[in-house]
Amino acid sequence: MAVYAIGDVQGCYPELQRLLDKLRFDPVADRLWFCGDLVNRGGESLRVLRMVHELRERVVVTLGNHDLSLLAIAQRKRDAQRRVNPELREVLFADDGPELLDWLRMQPLLHEDPDLGWAMVHAGLAPRWSMRQARRVAHEVERELHGKKHKRLLGKMFGNTPDHWSPKQRNEERMRAAINVFTRMRYCDVRGRIDFQSKDRPGTQKAGLYPWFSVPGMRMRDVRIVCGHWSALGLFAGLGVYAIDTGCVWGGRLTALRLDTGGEPQVTSVDAEAHRERIPGKD
């Protein structure tokens, strides 16, 4: 059995298909971990969701900011849904759209396999979180997202405040802070305050900001972490973190890591298809 983690797909269906072919993925024996952002901008989000949903017994997905955005849009009135980009409209108005979205909403923010020695998140972890605390915070949000009150959470989860997570926070503020950490963080300061504007490679950020995985005094963790979200960072390995958003949707590559090697993970990638029409939008 092989276990592969795959970076941000964002609707890039042909690249995902070619990557699985290159991996010789066996849906009977192998498992796939997706770092989140299955949808938006690549042009074929519906085909990606259908493929991953069909493989769901062999798949783990951690939710990304684009996935959560789609789930929030799905709670709007039909007239408002018709105003989003054509790629997301195709998902929202598909006959199997409700089934796909219900399945997507039930996915976690954090996945951990202690036997494998790996954890996965879309963007990052707060510098002071241990893995135990990260699991506890993720489960708080997941309970709300998976429960009867999910519409209220999806309607109030966006915003740049709070810019850090604190145990003193309550209700929507606490949920929003956790979601910002798990799905939007790239840079933060030593107190874990997120800078939402800085997105370029390390070395370009303002003084006092650090990549979330190299903040001075941060907690050391006993598992390796694979993540996506940061296309400008590209393929990165260091400090126990493996970042694999290699910017397929921007004309880069779609990347997979084989996690079950026992040593350094094996990297496999495919080039983006140059002819695809990309759909612009905010992160």
Contacts in CASP RR format, 6 or more apart in sequence:
PFRMAT RR
TARGET T0000
AUTHOR 0000-0000-0000
METHOD contacts of the structure
MODEL  1
MAVYAIGDVQGCYPELQRLLDKLRFDPVADRLWFCGDLVNRGGESLRVLR
MVHELRERVVVTLGNHDLSLLAIAQRKRDAQRRVNPELREVLFADDGPEL
LDWLRMQPLLHEDPDLGWAMVHAGLAPRWSMRQARRVAHEVERELHGKKH
KRLLGKMFGNTPDHWSPKQRNEERMRAAINVFTRMRYCDVRGRIDFQSKD
RPGTQKAGLYPWFSVPGMRMRDVRIVCGHWSALGLFAGLGVYAIDTGCVW
GGRLTALRLDTGGEPQVTSVDAEAHRERIPGKD
1 29 0 8 1.000
1 30 0 8 1.000
1 31 0 8 1.000
1 260 0 8 1.000
2 23 0 8 1.000
2 25 0 8 1.000
2 26 0 8 1.000
2 29 0 8 1.000
2 30 0 8 1.000
2 31 0 8 1.000
2 258 0 8 1.000
2 260 0 8 1.000
3 30 0 8 1.000
3 31 0 8 1.000
3 32 0 8 1.000
3 33 0 8 1.000
3 113 0 8 1.000
3 116 0 8 1.000
3 258 0 8 1.000
3 259 0 8 1.000
3 260 0 8 1.000
4 23 0 8 1.000
4 25 0 8 1.000
4 30 0 8 1.000
4 31 0 8 1.000
4 32 0 8 1.000
4 33 0 8 1.000
4 256 0 8 1.000
4 257 0 8 1.000
4 258 0 8 1.000
4 259 0 8 1.000
4 268 0 8 1.000
5 32 0 8 1.000
5 33 0 8 1.000
5 34 0 8 1.000
5 35 0 8 1.000
5 118 0 8 1.000
5 120 0 8 1.000
5 226 0 8 1.000
5 242 0 8 1.000
5 244 0 8 1.000
5 256 0 8 1.000
5 257 0 8 1.000
5 259 0 8 1.000
5 265 0 8 1.000
6 16 0 8 1.000
6 19 0 8 1.000
6 32 0 8 1.000
6 33 0 8 1.000
6 34 0 8 1.000
6 35 0 8 1.000
6 244 0 8 1.000
6 254 0 8 1.000
6 255 0 8 1.000
6 256 0 8 1.000
7 34 0 8 1.000
7 35 0 8 1.000
7 36 0 8 1.000
7 228 0 8 1.000
7 244 0 8 1.000
7 245 0 8 1.000
7 246 0 8 1.000
7 248 0 8 1.000
7 254 0 8 1.000
7 255 0 8 1.000
7 256 0 8 1.000
8 35 0 8 1.000
8 36 0 8 1.000
8 37 0 8 1.000
8 228 0 8 1.000
8 229 0 8 1.000
8 231 0 8 1.000
8 245 0 8 1.000
8 247 0 8 1.000
8 248 0 8 1.000
8 249 0 8 1.000
9 15 0 8 1.000
9 16 0 8 1.000
9 34 0 8 1.000
9 36 0 8 1.000
9 37 0 8 1.000
9 38 0 8 1.000
9 39 0 8 1.000
9 48 0 8 1.000
9 248 0 8 1.000
9 254 0 8 1.000
10 37 0 8 1.000
10 38 0 8 1.000
10 39 0 8 1.000
10 40 0 8 1.000
10 41 0 8 1.000
10 42 0 8 1.000
10 45 0 8 1.000
10 66 0 8 1.000
10 248 0 8 1.000
10 249 0 8 1.000
11 38 0 8 1.000
11 39 0 8 1.000
11 40 0 8 1.000
11 41 0 8 1.000
11 42 0 8 1.000
11 43 0 8 1.000
11 44 0 8 1.000
11 45 0 8 1.000
11 47 0 8 1.000
11 48 0 8 1.000
11 87 0 8 1.000
11 249 0 8 1.000
12 42 0 8 1.000
12 43 0 8 1.000
12 44 0 8 1.000
12 48 0 8 1.000
12 248 0 8 1.000
12 249 0 8 1.000
12 254 0 8 1.000
12 272 0 8 1.000
12 273 0 8 1.000
12 276 0 8 1.000
13 43 0 8 1.000
13 44 0 8 1.000
13 47 0 8 1.000
13 48 0 8 1.000
13 51 0 8 1.000
14 44 0 8 1.000
14 273 0 8 1.000
14 276 0 8 1.000
15 248 0 8 1.000
15 254 0 8 1.000
15 270 0 8 1.000
15 271 0 8 1.000
15 272 0 8 1.000
15 273 0 8 1.000
16 48 0 8 1.000
16 51 0 8 1.000
16 254 0 8 1.000
17 51 0 8 1.000
18 270 0 8 1.000
19 254 0 8 1.000
19 256 0 8 1.000
19 268 0 8 1.000
19 269 0 8 1.000
19 270 0 8 1.000
22 268 0 8 1.000
22 270 0 8 1.000
23 30 0 8 1.000
23 256 0 8 1.000
23 258 0 8 1.000
23 268 0 8 1.000
25 32 0 8 1.000
27 55 0 8 1.000
27 58 0 8 1.000
30 58 0 8 1.000
31 58 0 8 1.000
31 59 0 8 1.000
31 60 0 8 1.000
32 52 0 8 1.000
32 55 0 8 1.000
32 58 0 8 1.000
32 59 0 8 1.000
32 60 0 8 1.000
33 59 0 8 1.000
33 60 0 8 1.000
33 61 0 8 1.000
33 62 0 8 1.000
33 111 0 8 1.000
33 120 0 8 1.000
33 226 0 8 1.000
33 259 0 8 1.000
34 52 0 8 1.000
34 59 0 8 1.000
34 60 0 8 1.000
34 61 0 8 1.000
34 62 0 8 1.000
35 62 0 8 1.000
35 64 0 8 1.000
35 120 0 8 1.000
35 121 0 8 1.000
35 122 0 8 1.000
35 226 0 8 1.000
35 227 0 8 1.000
35 228 0 8 1.000
35 229 0 8 1.000
35 244 0 8 1.000
35 245 0 8 1.000
36 61 0 8 1.000
36 62 0 8 1.000
36 63 0 8 1.000
36 64 0 8 1.000
36 66 0 8 1.000
36 67 0 8 1.000
36 122 0 8 1.000
36 228 0 8 1.000
36 229 0 8 1.000
37 64 0 8 1.000
37 65 0 8 1.000
37 66 0 8 1.000
37 67 0 8 1.000
37 122 0 8 1.000
37 228 0 8 1.000
37 229 0 8 1.000
37 245 0 8 1.000
38 45 0 8 1.000
38 48 0 8 1.000
38 49 0 8 1.000
38 52 0 8 1.000
38 61 0 8 1.000
38 66 0 8 1.000
38 67 0 8 1.000
38 104 0 8 1.000
39 45 0 8 1.000
39 48 0 8 1.000
39 49 0 8 1.000
39 66 0 8 1.000
39 67 0 8 1.000
39 70 0 8 1.000
39 87 0 8 1.000
39 88 0 8 1.000
39 91 0 8 1.000
40 66 0 8 1.000
40 69 0 8 1.000
40 70 0 8 1.000
40 85 0 8 1.000
40 87 0 8 1.000
40 88 0 8 1.000
40 279 0 8 1.000
40 281 0 8 1.000
41 66 0 8 1.000
41 87 0 8 1.000
41 249 0 8 1.000
41 278 0 8 1.000
41 279 0 8 1.000
41 280 0 8 1.000
41 281 0 8 1.000
42 87 0 8 1.000
42 249 0 8 1.000
42 276 0 8 1.000
42 278 0 8 1.000
42 279 0 8 1.000
43 87 0 8 1.000
43 276 0 8 1.000
43 277 0 8 1.000
43 278 0 8 1.000
43 279 0 8 1.000
44 87 0 8 1.000
45 70 0 8 1.000
45 87 0 8 1.000
45 88 0 8 1.000
45 90 0 8 1.000
45 91 0 8 1.000
46 87 0 8 1.000
46 90 0 8 1.000
46 91 0 8 1.000
46 94 0 8 1.000
46 97 0 8 1.000
46 100 0 8 1.000
49 91 0 8 1.000
49 100 0 8 1.000
49 104 0 8 1.000
50 96 0 8 1.000
50 100 0 8 1.000
52 59 0 8 1.000
52 61 0 8 1.000
53 99 0 8 1.000
53 100 0 8 1.000
53 103 0 8 1.000
56 103 0 8 1.000
60 107 0 8 1.000
60 108 0 8 1.000
60 111 0 8 1.000
60 120 0 8 1.000
61 67 0 8 1.000
61 104 0 8 1.000
61 107 0 8 1.000
61 108 0 8 1.000
62 107 0 8 1.000
62 108 0 8 1.000
62 109 0 8 1.000
62 110 0 8 1.000
62 111 0 8 1.000
62 120 0 8 1.000
62 121 0 8 1.000
62 122 0 8 1.000
62 182 0 8 1.000
63 104 0 8 1.000
63 107 0 8 1.000
63 108 0 8 1.000
63 109 0 8 1.000
63 122 0 8 1.000
63 182 0 8 1.000
63 183 0 8 1.000
64 122 0 8 1.000
64 123 0 8 1.000
64 182 0 8 1.000
64 183 0 8 1.000
64 229 0 8 1.000
65 122 0 8 1.000
65 123 0 8 1.000
65 183 0 8 1.000
65 184 0 8 1.000
65 229 0 8 1.000
65 283 0 8 1.000
67 104 0 8 1.000
67 107 0 8 1.000
68 154 0 8 1.000
68 157 0 8 1.000
68 179 0 8 1.000
68 183 0 8 1.000
69 158 0 8 1.000
70 88 0 8 1.000
70 91 0 8 1.000
70 92 0 8 1.000
70 101 0 8 1.000
70 104 0 8 1.000
71 101 0 8 1.000
71 104 0 8 1.000
71 105 0 8 1.000
71 154 0 8 1.000
72 154 0 8 1.000
72 155 0 8 1.000
72 157 0 8 1.000
72 158 0 8 1.000
73 80 0 8 1.000
73 81 0 8 1.000
73 84 0 8 1.000
73 88 0 8 1.000
73 92 0 8 1.000
74 81 0 8 1.000
74 92 0 8 1.000
74 101 0 8 1.000
75 151 0 8 1.000
75 154 0 8 1.000
75 155 0 8 1.000
81 89 0 8 1.000
81 92 0 8 1.000
81 93 0 8 1.000
82 89 0 8 1.000
84 92 0 8 1.000
85 279 0 8 1.000
85 281 0 8 1.000
86 279 0 8 1.000
87 279 0 8 1.000
91 97 0 8 1.000
91 100 0 8 1.000
91 101 0 8 1.000
94 100 0 8 1.000
105 145 0 8 1.000
105 146 0 8 1.000
105 150 0 8 1.000
106 146 0 8 1.000
108 138 0 8 1.000
108 142 0 8 1.000
109 121 0 8 1.000
109 122 0 8 1.000
109 138 0 8 1.000
109 141 0 8 1.000
109 142 0 8 1.000
109 178 0 8 1.000
109 179 0 8 1.000
109 182 0 8 1.000
109 183 0 8 1.000
110 119 0 8 1.000
110 120 0 8 1.000
110 121 0 8 1.000
110 134 0 8 1.000
110 135 0 8 1.000
110 138 0 8 1.000
110 182 0 8 1.000
111 119 0 8 1.000
111 120 0 8 1.000
111 121 0 8 1.000
112 118 0 8 1.000
112 119 0 8 1.000
112 120 0 8 1.000
112 131 0 8 1.000
112 135 0 8 1.000
112 223 0 8 1.000
113 119 0 8 1.000
114 223 0 8 1.000
116 259 0 8 1.000
116 260 0 8 1.000
117 223 0 8 1.000
117 224 0 8 1.000
118 223 0 8 1.000
118 224 0 8 1.000
118 225 0 8 1.000
118 226 0 8 1.000
118 259 0 8 1.000
119 131 0 8 1.000
119 221 0 8 1.000
119 223 0 8 1.000
119 224 0 8 1.000
119 225 0 8 1.000
119 226 0 8 1.000
120 225 0 8 1.000
120 226 0 8 1.000
120 227 0 8 1.000
121 134 0 8 1.000
121 182 0 8 1.000
121 225 0 8 1.000
121 227 0 8 1.000
122 182 0 8 1.000
122 183 0 8 1.000
122 227 0 8 1.000
122 228 0 8 1.000
122 229 0 8 1.000
123 181 0 8 1.000
123 182 0 8 1.000
123 183 0 8 1.000
123 184 0 8 1.000
123 185 0 8 1.000
123 186 0 8 1.000
123 212 0 8 1.000
123 227 0 8 1.000
123 228 0 8 1.000
123 229 0 8 1.000
123 230 0 8 1.000
124 181 0 8 1.000
124 182 0 8 1.000
124 185 0 8 1.000
124 212 0 8 1.000
124 213 0 8 1.000
124 225 0 8 1.000
124 227 0 8 1.000
124 229 0 8 1.000
125 134 0 8 1.000
125 181 0 8 1.000
125 182 0 8 1.000
125 212 0 8 1.000
125 221 0 8 1.000
125 225 0 8 1.000
126 134 0 8 1.000
126 164 0 8 1.000
126 165 0 8 1.000
126 181 0 8 1.000
126 185 0 8 1.000
126 188 0 8 1.000
126 192 0 8 1.000
126 212 0 8 1.000
127 188 0 8 1.000
127 190 0 8 1.000
127 192 0 8 1.000
127 212 0 8 1.000
127 215 0 8 1.000
127 217 0 8 1.000
127 218 0 8 1.000
127 219 0 8 1.000
128 192 0 8 1.000
128 218 0 8 1.000
128 219 0 8 1.000
129 137 0 8 1.000
129 165 0 8 1.000
129 219 0 8 1.000
130 219 0 8 1.000
130 221 0 8 1.000
131 221 0 8 1.000
131 222 0 8 1.000
131 223 0 8 1.000
137 165 0 8 1.000
137 178 0 8 1.000
137 181 0 8 1.000
138 178 0 8 1.000
138 182 0 8 1.000
140 174 0 8 1.000
140 175 0 8 1.000
140 178 0 8 1.000
141 153 0 8 1.000
141 175 0 8 1.000
141 178 0 8 1.000
141 179 0 8 1.000
141 182 0 8 1.000
144 150 0 8 1.000
144 153 0 8 1.000
144 175 0 8 1.000
145 153 0 8 1.000
145 154 0 8 1.000
152 172 0 8 1.000
153 172 0 8 1.000
153 175 0 8 1.000
156 172 0 8 1.000
156 175 0 8 1.000
156 176 0 8 1.000
157 172 0 8 1.000
157 175 0 8 1.000
157 176 0 8 1.000
157 179 0 8 1.000
158 176 0 8 1.000
159 176 0 8 1.000
159 180 0 8 1.000
160 180 0 8 1.000
160 194 0 8 1.000
160 196 0 8 1.000
161 176 0 8 1.000
162 169 0 8 1.000
162 173 0 8 1.000
162 176 0 8 1.000
162 177 0 8 1.000
162 180 0 8 1.000
163 177 0 8 1.000
163 180 0 8 1.000
163 193 0 8 1.000
163 194 0 8 1.000
163 195 0 8 1.000
163 196 0 8 1.000
164 177 0 8 1.000
164 181 0 8 1.000
164 188 0 8 1.000
164 191 0 8 1.000
164 192 0 8 1.000
164 193 0 8 1.000
164 194 0 8 1.000
165 174 0 8 1.000
165 177 0 8 1.000
165 178 0 8 1.000
165 180 0 8 1.000
165 181 0 8 1.000
165 192 0 8 1.000
166 177 0 8 1.000
169 177 0 8 1.000
180 194 0 8 1.000
180 196 0 8 1.000
181 194 0 8 1.000
183 229 0 8 1.000
184 194 0 8 1.000
184 196 0 8 1.000
184 229 0 8 1.000
184 283 0 8 1.000
185 194 0 8 1.000
185 212 0 8 1.000
186 194 0 8 1.000
186 195 0 8 1.000
186 198 0 8 1.000
186 199 0 8 1.000
186 211 0 8 1.000
186 212 0 8 1.000
186 229 0 8 1.000
186 230 0 8 1.000
186 233 0 8 1.000
187 194 0 8 1.000
187 195 0 8 1.000
187 198 0 8 1.000
187 205 0 8 1.000
187 209 0 8 1.000
187 210 0 8 1.000
187 211 0 8 1.000
187 212 0 8 1.000
188 194 0 8 1.000
188 195 0 8 1.000
188 209 0 8 1.000
188 210 0 8 1.000
188 212 0 8 1.000
188 215 0 8 1.000
189 195 0 8 1.000
189 208 0 8 1.000
189 209 0 8 1.000
189 210 0 8 1.000
189 215 0 8 1.000
190 208 0 8 1.000
190 210 0 8 1.000
190 215 0 8 1.000
190 216 0 8 1.000
190 217 0 8 1.000
192 215 0 8 1.000
195 205 0 8 1.000
195 206 0 8 1.000
195 209 0 8 1.000
198 204 0 8 1.000
198 205 0 8 1.000
198 206 0 8 1.000
198 209 0 8 1.000
199 230 0 8 1.000
199 232 0 8 1.000
199 283 0 8 1.000
200 232 0 8 1.000
201 232 0 8 1.000
201 233 0 8 1.000
202 211 0 8 1.000
202 214 0 8 1.000
202 233 0 8 1.000
210 216 0 8 1.000
211 233 0 8 1.000
213 225 0 8 1.000
213 238 0 8 1.000
213 239 0 8 1.000
213 240 0 8 1.000
213 241 0 8 1.000
214 239 0 8 1.000
221 240 0 8 1.000
224 240 0 8 1.000
224 241 0 8 1.000
224 242 0 8 1.000
225 240 0 8 1.000
225 241 0 8 1.000
225 242 0 8 1.000
226 241 0 8 1.000
226 242 0 8 1.000
226 243 0 8 1.000
226 244 0 8 1.000
226 257 0 8 1.000
226 259 0 8 1.000
227 241 0 8 1.000
227 242 0 8 1.000
227 243 0 8 1.000
227 244 0 8 1.000
227 245 0 8 1.000
228 243 0 8 1.000
228 244 0 8 1.000
228 245 0 8 1.000
229 245 0 8 1.000
230 243 0 8 1.000
230 245 0 8 1.000
231 245 0 8 1.000
231 246 0 8 1.000
231 247 0 8 1.000
231 249 0 8 1.000
231 250 0 8 1.000
233 243 0 8 1.000
233 245 0 8 1.000
234 243 0 8 1.000
234 244 0 8 1.000
234 245 0 8 1.000
234 246 0 8 1.000
234 247 0 8 1.000
235 243 0 8 1.000
235 244 0 8 1.000
235 246 0 8 1.000
235 255 0 8 1.000
235 267 0 8 1.000
235 269 0 8 1.000
236 242 0 8 1.000
236 243 0 8 1.000
237 243 0 8 1.000
237 264 0 8 1.000
242 257 0 8 1.000
242 265 0 8 1.000
244 255 0 8 1.000
244 256 0 8 1.000
244 257 0 8 1.000
245 255 0 8 1.000
246 252 0 8 1.000
246 253 0 8 1.000
246 254 0 8 1.000
246 255 0 8 1.000
246 269 0 8 1.000
247 253 0 8 1.000
247 254 0 8 1.000
247 272 0 8 1.000
248 254 0 8 1.000
248 255 0 8 1.000
248 272 0 8 1.000
249 272 0 8 1.000
249 278 0 8 1.000
250 272 0 8 1.000
250 278 0 8 1.000
251 271 0 8 1.000
251 272 0 8 1.000
251 274 0 8 1.000
251 278 0 8 1.000
252 271 0 8 1.000
252 272 0 8 1.000
253 269 0 8 1.000
253 270 0 8 1.000
253 271 0 8 1.000
253 272 0 8 1.000
254 269 0 8 1.000
254 270 0 8 1.000
254 272 0 8 1.000
255 267 0 8 1.000
255 268 0 8 1.000
255 269 0 8 1.000
256 267 0 8 1.000
256 268 0 8 1.000
256 269 0 8 1.000
257 265 0 8 1.000
257 266 0 8 1.000
257 267 0 8 1.000
257 268 0 8 1.000
258 265 0 8 1.000
258 266 0 8 1.000
258 268 0 8 1.000
259 265 0 8 1.000
END
